Every structure is written in C-alpha cells, then in structure tokens.
C-alpha cells in the first residue's frame, strides 16, 4: 500500500508537492481507501454474514481478513476497483493539487 | 380508523396474492392473450413500503450503473461529463419552453407558466456556471502536454469503469435475492471497528490481491504452448490436460 501514491505516480499526472504536503496527501488517501474498501465490502454482506463478522470482531480469536477472503468472493475486484476510483479521483483533481 | 384501513389493505393484498397464485397455476391452460400478469407486482413496486424500499434501492443502483455507462459512452474526461450535463440542462429548458408555448391562456395555466419560467431561469443560471467551468477546464487541459493528458484520461477511464462495476455488483447481488442488511447494523459495525482493525483488514487484503496478480503474471510468462503434449504445465503448480 505504501507504493499506492508514490511520488512517481504524482509526477505522472503532473503533480509536484513538497514533502509535508505529500505525506499528508498519502495519509489522507490511505485513510480514504480503507474507509471505502471496508464500506464496499460491508455493503455486499447479507445480514447473517455481517453478524458473523461482528462476532469475529468481538471474539478476537480469528483474523477478520481471512474470513473476508473466504466469504467475499468479489473481494479482489472490490479492492482493485476502489483503488482505481481513488487514483481516478486524484487524477481528476490534479489541477487543484 | 387507521387500524381498519390497514386491515382492509392487508386483506386486499392477500386476496390479490391468491388471485395471482391462481393466475400462475392456470396460466399454462390459457391462451397467451388472457394472461393477467402485472409487471409492477412482479417488480414489487406496489406491494408495501418495505418491498418498495428494496426496489427503490435497486432502481437507484441501476440508475447509477446506467449513468456510469453513459459516462463511458460520452468519453471520460471531466469536461465531456460537464458538457453532457450542460446539454441535458439545455434539453430540459427546451422542453419547459415548449410546454409554456403550448399551454392555454387560462388563469391556472398562467400561474403554472410563471413557475415554469422561474425553473428555466434557474436552469439557465446553473448552465452558465457550468459552461464557464467547462471553458476553464478545457483551457487548463490544452496547456498540459499530450502525454500527461493521456495519463489522466486513462486513470479517469479506469475510475469510471470501476464505478460502473461497483454499481453492477450491488445490483447483481439484489437480483440474486440477497437482501441488504439494516443500515443501523452496518453503522454500528463501522463505528466499533478500530482504525487499526480497518488498516489491518485492508492491508492484508491488498497484499492478497497483489500476490494473486503477481502469480497471474508469473503464469502468463511461464505458459508454454506445445500442441504435441497431452498435459500443459502452467507455472509451478497447475497443469491442464488437453482433450
């Protein structure tokens, strides 16, 4: 994930930032991506699956990510799409950066 | 009495459901023209507010998918999308103006036309702002080198296709009959998920995607085509027997 918003990527869309702004943007992008992926995954779960996941979260005995990989067949596509959406958002806003 | 009204409504619906069941059972014996299928009932638009709510969620998503598709069709740059919206506003203004021109001279018609003119003014104002924005974006775009423009267009293209796939995924889940969970449960789950848990889930999942994509890449590279062999070895772990 560290390489998601590299300086090389920003250069490729004509964005040049100082170090502190770059760090802030990277941090913000990571947080946005996390929130979007989690929300997109949860949107695809049915009620029972959400309850199962909630139980896992509370028990802390089993890794939630392993459960998601086993129970959300579209997980890979969700991640790829959310990354594409985030990078597209950044590219669209490149004039403002 | 509200209770009586609800009771009567429920009875009516039950009776209609029985009729529909009978209609379904006797359908094979009747000519096609005599079938009484009501599409709105099948879609659930008029079968109570809860069913209607699920339907409206699905309709909304279908609309989003179709908007995303439209965006793909009309090129993916932001200017083109704004231009599309601007044209849509112009079409709407034309429609309203046509209605004003074709309306009668009565008192009520005059009042309605006054409101219609206000709508046109509002649309025209918004369109003006949008047009200015388009011009500004186009100017900025022209200043960018060709390669940079292509790179941005490519990323925006990918984004639009991803948005379309995302909407379609949810619609397909609804079509398969998987009902969404309650919003309150989702909100509760999200609220209780710590930032560390979120980060861990996403990081691990991205890692898995990366691994799989890397493996796919490795498979592509090491795929050997030899028609004389009965078994084709792909990568280190997968072999396929030819028929």
Interface residues (C-beta under 8 A of the other chain):
Chain A: X1 X12 X13 X14 X30 X33 X34 X35 X37 X38 X39 X40 X42 X43 X44 X45 X46 X47 X50 X51 X53 X54 X57 X63 X64 X65 X68 X69 X74 X75 X76 X77 X78 X79 X80 X81 X82 X83 X84 X85 X87 X88 X89 X90 X91 X92 X94 X95
Chain B: X78 X137 X140 X144 X148 X151 X152 X155 X156 X157 X158 X159 X160 X161 X162 X163 X165 X166 X169 X170 X173 X178 X179 X180 X181 X182 X185 X186 X189 X190 X192 X193 X195 X197 X198 X199 X200 X201 X202 X203 X204 X205 X206 X208 X209 X212
